[in-house]
Amino acid sequence: MTLDIKRLKQLGAGTEAEVFCCKVKGMPGKFVDKRRIIYNNKELADQTLKRFIAEFSIAKDLVHSCIVEYKYFMKKYEPDTDNYEFHILMELMEGEDMEVYLKEQGPPLMIERVRQIGAQLISSLRYLHACKIIHQDLKPSNILFSGDYEKVKLVDLGISNRLDKTKATRAAAQGTTRYMSPEQLNGKLSFKVDVWAFGCVILQFATGIKPFEEIQNDMSLCLKIFQGKSPLDYALEYSLYDCDLIKENPDFKEILK
């Protein structure tokens, strides 16, 4: 399928892809276009094609109110210029991601808000795990808000894996260190990977502070996580949080359940 895509605004960019808000000729509404263009490099194009197909294959059949809908995959080759284009079109969420939201709005003032957002994330993870899929990179920047900021959806299944049982694999190394579980750092993938990351995310949402906030070096982060100390235990031990929600709800671990 060849789509006539009109880019409207760039939403983000990384080493693997650029992300745009776009319209598609003949289709109503707006979409998100995750795009990668490869110039004059067939080997890199083949690797990129493999990654895009893997992501789209995992995500295209998922139907859940708290997971962004993947709609179309397109590849294009221009022989005159030897350029390769790869596109994944997704549902557009009108709000910011959770990381931007926390920077602009700060953490919520009411524990009910934490429960509301946490329940939506848990629902999406339960669905993924029932489908034998690990998200593997759950973090605030991969959680998008609706325009009214009442609803969240997971996005970016680019490194997600299908899993029937816990396994040791080099794929476990993919993810964001600050949100990785001890098992993941030890080269093992299981559904616990997402459960640990959820705890990190919801704690950050409640407080506005990243897990292991004062540790900036990846090696030091890994050592601290290997010790088995959760971000909450670490924060309480070092008195990092001056947070009304934690003061008013001292048994915060129960809130995370």
C-alpha positions in Angstrom: 0.0 0.0 0.0 1.3 3.5 -1.0 -0.1 6.3 1.1 0.1 10.0 0.2 1.3 11.4 3.5 1.4 15.2 4.3 3.5 16.0 7.3 2.1 18.8 9.5 4.4 19.0 12.6 7.4 17.2 13.9 6.6 15.5 17.3 9.9 14.0 18.0 13.1 12.4 16.7 15.6 9.8 17.7 18.4 7.6 16.3 15.9 5.1 14.9 13.1 7.3 13.5 11.4 10.7 13.2 7.9 11.2 14.4 5.4 13.6 12.8 1.8 14.6 13.0 0.3 14.1 9.6 -2.7 13.8 7.3 -3.2 11.1 4.7 -4.9 11.9 1.4 -8.4 10.3 1.2 -8.5 9.5 5.0 -10.3 11.6 7.6 -8.5 12.9 10.7 -4.8 13.1 11.7 -2.3 10.4 12.4 1.2 9.9 13.8 3.8 9.0 11.2 6.9 7.1 12.6 9.3 7.5 9.7 12.8 6.4 8.8 14.6 7.4 5.5 17.7 5.6 4.5 20.0 7.1 1.9 22.2 4.8 -0.2 22.6 2.0 2.2 20.8 -1.3 1.5 22.2 -3.1 4.5 20.9 -0.5 6.9 17.6 -0.3 5.0 17.2 -4.1 5.4 17.9 -3.8 9.2 15.4 -0.9 9.5 12.8 -2.8 7.5 13.2 -5.8 9.8 12.7 -3.6 12.9 9.7 -1.8 11.5 8.0 -5.0 10.5 8.6 -6.6 13.9 7.1 -3.6 15.7 4.1 -3.4 13.4 3.5 -7.2 13.5 3.3 -7.2 17.3 1.1 -4.1 17.5 -1.3 -4.2 14.5 -3.8 -6.6 16.0 -3.9 -5.2 19.5 -7.2 -3.7 20.5 -7.3 -2.0 23.9 -8.6 1.4 25.0 -5.2 2.2 26.7 -2.9 1.2 23.9 -2.3 3.4 20.8 -3.8 1.9 17.7 -1.3 0.9 14.9 -3.0 1.5 11.6 -0.7 1.1 8.5 2.8 0.1 7.5 4.3 1.4 4.3 7.7 1.0 2.6 8.9 2.9 -0.4 12.0 2.8 -2.7 13.2 5.5 -5.1 15.6 3.8 -7.6 16.7 7.1 -9.1 18.1 8.3 -5.8 18.5 4.9 -4.1 16.5 6.1 -1.1 14.4 3.8 1.2 11.4 5.1 3.2 9.6 3.2 6.0 6.5 4.4 7.7 4.3 3.2 10.6 1.0 5.2 10.9 -0.6 5.3 14.3 -3.5 6.9 16.2 -2.8 10.5 17.2 -3.2 11.4 20.9 -3.8 15.1 21.4 -2.1 15.4 24.8 1.5 15.4 25.7 3.5 12.4 27.0 3.7 11.9 30.7 7.3 13.2 30.9 6.3 16.5 29.4 3.1 16.6 31.4 5.1 16.3 34.7 7.5 19.1 33.6 4.7 21.4 32.7 2.0 20.5 35.2 3.9 18.9 38.1 2.6 15.8 40.0 -1.0 15.4 40.9 -2.3 16.8 44.2 -4.8 14.0 44.8 -4.1 10.3 45.3 -7.3 9.5 43.3 -5.6 10.9 40.2 -2.7 8.5 40.7 -5.1 5.6 41.1 -7.0 6.7 38.0 -3.9 6.8 35.7 -2.4 3.8 37.4 -5.5 1.7 36.8 -5.4 2.5 33.1 -1.7 1.5 32.8 -2.4 -1.8 34.7 -5.3 -2.6 32.4 -3.1 -2.1 29.3 -0.3 -4.3 30.8 -2.7 -7.0 31.8 -3.9 -7.1 28.2 -0.4 -7.2 26.7 0.6 -10.0 29.1 -2.5 -11.9 28.2 -1.4 -11.6 24.6 2.1 -13.0 25.7 3.7 -9.6 24.9 6.2 -7.7 27.1 6.3 -3.9 26.4 9.9 -3.8 27.8 10.3 -0.1 27.6 7.6 1.3 29.9 8.5 4.9 30.9 6.8 8.3 31.1 7.8 9.3 27.5 6.0 6.2 26.2 2.7 7.1 27.9 0.5 9.6 26.0 -2.4 11.6 27.3 -5.6 12.4 25.6 -6.5 16.0 24.9 -8.4 16.4 28.1 -5.7 14.6 30.1 -8.2 12.1 31.6 -6.9 9.1 29.6 -3.5 7.5 28.9 -2.3 5.1 26.2 0.9 3.1 25.8 2.9 3.7 22.7 6.2 2.5 21.2 6.3 -1.3 21.0 9.5 -1.0 19.0 11.5 -3.4 21.3 8.5 -5.4 22.6 8.8 -9.2 22.7 6.5 -12.1 22.5 7.0 -14.4 25.4 5.7 -17.8 26.5 7.9 -18.1 29.5 10.9 -16.5 31.3 13.9 -16.7 29.1 17.5 -15.5 29.0 18.2 -13.5 25.9 20.3 -10.7 24.5 17.1 -8.8 23.7 16.7 -8.2 27.5 19.5 -5.5 27.2 17.1 -3.3 25.2 15.2 -0.7 27.2 15.9 2.3 29.4 18.2 1.5 32.3 16.5 3.7 34.9 13.3 1.7 34.5 14.8 -1.8 34.2 14.2 -4.5 36.7 17.0 -6.7 38.2 15.9 -9.6 36.1 16.2 -7.6 32.9 19.7 -6.3 33.8 20.6 -9.9 34.4 19.7 -10.8 30.8 16.3 -12.4 31.5 12.9 -11.4 30.1 9.7 -12.1 32.0 6.5 -10.2 32.6 8.1 -8.9 35.9 10.0 -6.5 33.6 6.9 -4.5 33.0 5.6 -4.8 36.6 8.9 -3.3 37.9 8.8 -0.5 35.3 5.1 0.3 36.2 6.1 0.8 39.8 8.9 3.2 38.7 6.5 5.1 36.4 3.6 5.5 38.9 6.0 6.6 41.6 7.4 9.2 39.3 3.9 10.3 38.3 3.0 10.7 42.0 6.1 12.6 43.0 7.5 14.2 39.8 10.9 12.7 40.6 12.6 10.0 38.5 13.5 6.6 40.0 17.0 6.7 41.6 16.9 10.5 40.8 20.3 11.3 42.2 22.2 8.6 40.3 23.1 9.7 36.8 25.7 7.1 35.7 24.3 4.0 34.0 26.9 1.7 35.7 26.0 3.1 39.2 22.3 2.7 38.3 22.8 -0.9 37.4 24.7 -1.6 40.6 21.9 -0.1 42.7 19.2 -2.0 40.9 21.1 -5.2 41.2 21.1 -4.8 45.0 17.3 -5.4 44.8 16.3 -2.0 46.3 13.2 -0.5 44.8 13.1 3.2 43.7 10.6 3.8 46.6 12.9 2.2 49.2 15.9 4.1 47.9 14.0 7.4 47.9 12.7 6.9 51.4 16.1 5.9 52.7 17.8 9.0 51.3 14.8 11.3 52.1 14.5 12.4 48.4 10.8 12.9 48.5 9.1 15.9 50.1 5.8 14.8 48.7 2.4 15.4 50.3 0.9 12.2 48.7 3.5 10.0 50.4 3.3 11.9 53.7 -0.5 11.5 53.7 -0.3 7.9 52.5 2.6 6.3 54.3 1.8 2.8 53.1 2.5 3.9 49.5 3.5 0.3 48.5 -0.1 -0.7 48.9 -1.3 2.1 46.6 1.0 0.8 43.9 -0.6 -2.7 44.0 
